[in-house]
Amino acid sequence: MRPDRIVVGIVDGDQYAQDVMQRLYHPVSLNHEKIVLMNPESAELTKYVANTMLAMRISFMNEVSTLCEKVGADVHSVRHGVGSDARIGTRFLYAGPGYGGSCFPKDVSALVHTGRDNDVEIDLAVATDRVNQRQKGVLVRKLRKKLGGDLRGKKIAVWGIAFKPKTDDIRESPALTLIDAVLADGGIIAAHDPIAADNARNLYNGKLNISIVDDEYDAAKDADALVLVTEWRPYQSPDFEKLKEVMKQPYIVDGRNIWSTYHLKQLGFDYEGIGVIGK
């Protein structure tokens, strides 16, 4: 555990609580003092505001990615140019299918509701959530546009179900939005995830037209499209020749832009990313 800071809400005058927290977190504060003491109200807002600001960066870049596709810009180049400004930095500027998990959605919502409970409308937080909800539909919108507007009977392979790599957490994952939309359209889902597969099986237990498989290439077999949703390391350098062989149509939607520089069009794939100029 290497936290940048440890925010602690302490009631004014509660020296005992302050001493306990300082002793508890002393092992991770050896290089410099990381505990930031404040009253409980400030600590609660700090949590909400921090995560909302990060979510806001993601939603903003997702809106920018849509504009990039309209004007012929590449969101990778824009991200690099913007992130090179030391005032802005490079983190949380990656376009994708929207954020998920248990923290960002919950804390953005909590900040909005805390504001409304106190007659303050946090417009930027409201917009951040609205943009994210819209962005979660970007993958299925691309599928519908490419596959003739009707996904009925189409098999869609999904790589990645967890909301991010290195977790089995599928809460609020953009993959669930995609899967639910494809199934609602009458499509067929074959999905794979290195860790979160069991959670997905439990969620979709008894659902028709969906299978959670143990091998990513089995998911892609006879697929009309492959959609990458979670940028797991095993997905970063797949066997594209094998993919092309097993897929019904060599159509890829790269929701994380991890293959945008792989020259997949030269390999015979129809490639789409999020706000990138695919090669």
N, C-alpha and C positions, 0 to 999 in steps of 0.2 A: 504494500500500500504506500503510494507516494503522492499524497494529496498536495495541491498547490496551497490550499488553505483549509482550515477547519473552522467552520462558522458555528459558534455556540451561543444560544440564547439563554441569558442569565437574568433572573429577576434582580433588580437593583438592590444591592446590599447582601445578596446571598453568597457570602464568601466561601462557605462550605462547598456549594455546588461548583464554584469557580475552581477551588483547589482540587476537587475530585477530577474534573475534566482536564485540568492541566497535567495532573499525574498520569491520567489514562493515556493521553496523547503525547506524553513526553518522548517516547521512543521514536515517533515520526517527526519530531521537532528538534532533532539534535543539531542540524546545520543552521537553522534559524527558526525563530518563533513563527509558527504557522497558525496558531489559534487566534481567531478574530472574535472578540467578545462584543456582544451587543444585547439589547433587550429582546425578548422572545418575538415580539411583533416584527422587529427588523430582521431577525434571523429567518422567520417564515417567508417574508417578502424576498429576502436575498435568494433563497432557493428558487422561488417562482420566477424571479426576474432573470437570474442567470440562465436557466434552461430556456426561458422564452426568448432571450436574446440569441442563443445558439439556434433555436428553432427558426427564428426570424431570418437568420443568415441563410439557412437551408431553403426556406420558402422563397426568399428573394432571388436566390440563384436559380431556383426552379422556374420562376417567372421569366428570368433573363434567358433561360434555355429555350423557352417557347419563342421569345423574340429572336433569338439566334437562328432558329429554324426558319423564321419568316424572312430575315434579311440576309441570310447566307453567311452569318458569322459562326465561329466555333467557340462553344462555351469553355473548352479547355484553354484556348488562347485568352479569352476574356478573364477567366479565373486567374490565370498566371499573371496577366497584366494588373489586375486589381489587387491580388494577394501580394504582389511585390511591394506594394505600398506598406511601409512599416506601421502606419497608423491602422491598417486594416488586418494584415496578416493573412495566412493561407488556410487556416483551419475552418471547417464547416462551410466551405464554399463549393462543394461538389454537387452538381445537378444529379437528380435521380428520380425515383418514383414516389418521393415523399418520405417523411420520417414516421417512425412507429415506436413500439416499445411501451414501457410503463411510465417513463419519466416525462418526456417532452409533451405528449398529448395531455397527460394529467396536469402538469404544472402550467401549461399555457391556459388550460381551462380554469384551473384554480385561480390564476391571476385575473382572468376575465371576471369570474364570479366574485372574487374578493373586491374588485373595483366596483361592480354593480351593487354589491351589498352596501357599499359606502358611497353610492351615487357618483361614481367615477367610471366613465366608459374608456377602457384601454383599447383604443381603436387599432393600434398596431398589432396587439395580441389577437384581437378578433380577426384581423386580416390575415395574420400568420396562419391561424387555424383554417380559415376559409380557403386560402391558397393550397394548403396541404391536402385538404379533402379533395379539391379539384385535381391536384397533381397525382393523387393515388389512382385516378382513372386514366392516366396518360397511356399506360401500357395496353389496356383493352381498347382504347380509342385508336391506337396505332394498328392493332390487330384487325379491328373492324374495317378500317379504311383500306388496308392492304388486301384483306380477304373478301372483299366485296360487300362489306356491311352486314354480313350474316355469318355468325359463327356456328350455326346449327350443323351438327355432325362433324365439325372440324376438331381435330385433335391438337391440343396445345400442350407442349412440354414446358414445365416450369422448373427452373433450377434455382433453388433457394426459397425457403419458406420462413425462416427466422427473420426478425426485423433487421438484424445485423449479423455479421460473422461472429463466431466464437461464443454463441449462446444458443440455447434451445427455446428461447422466449419468442413466441409467435404473436404476442398481444399487439394489436393495432398494426400488424405487419402489412405493408403494401401488397405482399403476395396474397393475402386473404381477400383483399379487394379485387384483385385480378381473378382469382379462382372463382369467387362468388359471381362475378360478372359473366365469366365465360360459361359457367354452369347455368346461369339464368338465361343466357342466350341459346341454350341447347347444345353447347359445345362439350367436349370431352377433355378432361384434365389428367395428365400423368405427371406427377411432381416428385422431386427428389430434394432431400436436404441431408447433409452429413450428420447432423445432430438432432434437429427438430422434427424428424419424421414421425416419431411416436406421438408427439403432441398434436401433429396434424392429423394423424390417423384417429386419435381420440376425438378431435373436433369434428371430423367429417365421417365418423362412424355411421354406417347405414345410408349415407348419401350415394345416389346413383351417379354414374359417369365420372367418377374420380377414383384414381388409384395413386397411392403413395408407394413408390418403388425403392428398392435398395441400390440400384445402379443408375447413374445419371444417363447412360446411353440407352438403357431400357426405356427410360422416360421419353427419350427422343425418337424411339423407333416408330416409324410411320407417322410422325408428327407433321402437321401442316405449318407449324411454327414452333420455334424454341424461344422462350422468354427467360432471360437471366434477371433475377430479382435481387438476390443476395450475393455479394462478391466474395464468396468463400474461396480460399486459396486453391483448393483442388480444381475449381472452375477456371482459373486464370490462364491455364495453358492446356486446354483440352486437345484431343486428337480430332482436328477439324475434318480430316479426310474420312475418318470413321463416322463422324456426325453426318457428313454429306451422304454417305452410303446408306445410313439407317433412316434418315428423315424422308418423308414423302415429298416435302418441298424444302429447299435449302434457304429458309427464311428465318432470320434471327432478329429479335428485338433485345438489345443490350441495355437493360435498365440502369446499369451502373457505368457504362462507357468504358469498361475495362478492355474491350476488344477493338476500340475505335481506331487503333493504329496498326492492326494486324493484317491489313490489306485483304480482308475477307472477300471483297468483291472480285479480286483477282483469283480467288479460290473457287469462285462460282456461287457465292452466297449472296442473297439479297439481305443487306445489313441495314439496320436502323439503330441509332442510339438516342440519347436525350440531349438535343441541342448541339450535336457534333456533326462534323463533316466526315462521314464514314469513308474509309479507304478500302 
